[in-house]
């Protein structure tokens, strides 16, 4: 397992950094792959969709129901359109799940208002839209197109929290004290109206320059306060650079992208909401949690040995969480160690409980607290269920209770498929990028070594941003050290890229 520098074609949907496999929610970007459909890259992507059984379109009855839902009058719920909400997403994103308004409380502390797209107000339980959503489970992202959970008429239109239009939402109001601790939570349906569609770079630039008005400027204050609390409770956020497919001069290339501080601040707002939702569910005894068991015995001890091998100083009095925050992911040996740390974050799943019978595990080990997914209903099925439970925690709707037990497997299958899509697409793009360079030499770092076959591992190139299998040598690979390698295979058809020590 090398540094899995993840494919940046997902939106920063704010699911909470510590919940993601590599503990950082990254953006997806609509990169349009150039070339005719017969070109090797596009042909390989089309073949991948066919192989995985990815649906090509929505059935007519689903589209018809979406049209009726989009044309329906707005629901009769409280009006919160006087609040100037804003969204933070990549510039080209249209499926906007979340909008926020941040303010100071008169008694000290902060008030976070977090509006989540109210997908349930458009979907009839048991109808065609609902059935199709249960079949798809999650939105899938490919370099040349995406396969949405809901028809774009809803996900990028009537249900999306786009600017300057009134939309139904599930509105969370979370009051925090001066240290960022939650002191009160309220959730109800409301009509909201976003005033600005911001992107991460713009947010970072305005805050750094001091030109951000208070609702936006407070994102840093609240985000940093919540990050301090995350450290205090032992939460884990790995900060690993990710792969990004970039369009340049009508072609494409791979690059590395390091997250901005604004990425983390935004993620903390979503994480805060997911924790509040989990607490609400546990209080009333019915819900669906995102859980992660504690690392198995010996896992941290193994990391101590890995740190020593990579030349990373880890004093015994320094906790794992403290060490993680001291590392610089731009240093190859630090990045290699961060990847090894992801072993402690595997095993996340969805845990259902009802009637006050709490499950054995109620926390997410990386969050270091109970947590649930509830802030991305446009792209993830489980979030719609979580929202409805929180809106009526004592008596959730019958359709929620009827479908609750099947959710963990449905979400596990959908999450597994999304992971396969992501990994295979990265491999395909890497192979397409390198297909004419077989035999060339590249500089990189050894980021993983097979403990059973020390001459086999993975290499991370300096440029282009490729991480691939390294084999063919006769001596043990130098983990975390620089190495010149030769490209021996790059086939978009099989999505295989192989290097050998030079």
C-alpha positions, 0 to 999 in steps of 0.5 A: 500500500503506497501513498494513495494520493487520492483522485481529486474529482470529488467535491469537498462535501464536508463529511468531516476530515477524520471520517474519510479514508485518508482523513481529508475531504477533497474536491472533485472537479469536472475535468472533461477528458479530451479526445474522441470516444474511441481514444484509449482513455475514454474507451477505457473509462467507458469499459470500466463503467460497463464492467462495473454495471454503472447505469448510463441514464435514469429510467423515464419514470424517474425523470418524470417524477423528478420533473413533477417534484421540481415543479411543485410549490415550496413546502410550508415551513418556517422562512429563514431567507433573511439570513445571508447564507453562503456555500463553499465548493469548487468553482464549477460545482452545482450540486450544493448540499450545504450552506452556512451562516456564522455569527457571534452570540450576544452572551459570548461564543458563536452560532453556527447555522448550517442548512442542508439540502432537503432532499426528502421534500422532493422524494416520495418514499417508495416512488420511482426516485426513491427506488432508484436512489436505493439502487445507486446509493451514492454519486460516482465520479469519473474524469469524463462524467459523473453518475449522480444519485439523483437526476441533475434536475434535482441535484443540480437544480431544484434541490441544490442550494444555489445562490439567489434562489429560495430552497427547502433545507434542513436547518441546524442551529448549533450554539458554541461557547467561546472555546467552540464547545457545543452548548445547544442544538436545534434542527428543523425544516426551513426555507433558505436563500444562499447569497454567495457561491464561494470556492476554497481558494477565494475563501482562503484569500479573503480571510488571509487578506482580512477582507472577509466580512464577519460571517465568512471571517468567523469560519477561521475562528470557529474552524480553528477552535474546533480543531483545537477540541479535536486535538483535545479529544484525541481525534485524528486528521491526516493531511496527505497531498492528493492527486489532481487531474488538471486540464491544460492546453486541451489536454490533461496532466496529473499534479499534487495538491496540498489542502488549504487551511480553509478545507479543514475549517469547512470540514470542521463545520460538517463534522460538528453537525455530524457529531450533533446529529449522532448525539441526538440519535443516541439520546432518543435511541434510534439512528444510524451512526458512522462507526470505526472501531479502535485500532487492533492491539499492536497497530500503534506499536507497529507504527512506532517501528515504522517511524523508527525505520523512516527516521521520524522521532516519536518520543514515548511521551508524545501521543499518536494524535500529537505526532500526526499533527507535527508531520509535514506531508511534503517531506517524502518520509513523513508522507510515507509514514502518514500513509502507514497511519491510514491502517488505523482508519480502516474498518469504518461502517454504518451501525443501525440501532433502534428502540433504545438498544445501543450498539456495542460501538457508538463512536468513530475512533478517528473522530474520537466521538459519536458521528454520523453522515447527515450533510451530503444528501444530494450525493449519499443515500444515508444522509436523507435517513439521518436527517429525518431521524433527527427531525423526528427523533422520538417518532421517525417516519415509517419509511425510515424505520422500514428501510433502516436495517438494510442501510448498512449493507446498501451503503457498504456496497455503494461505498465499495463501488465508489472506491473501486471507481476512484482507484481504477480511474486514477490507474487508467489516467496514469496509464494514459498519461505515461503510455508513450514514455515506456523506457523513460527514467523518472525520479521519485521516492519509495513510499511503500515496501512489501514486508514479505517481498522487500524488493517490491513496493510503490514509488511516488514520482516527483512529476508527473503526480503518479504513484505506481508499483515498483518491482524487478529489483534484486535488493530491498527497496529503501523505504522513504528514500529517493530513487531513480526508476524506469517505466516498464509498463503503461497500458490504459486498457489494463490500467497497469503502470509498472516501474523498476529500479534504474 
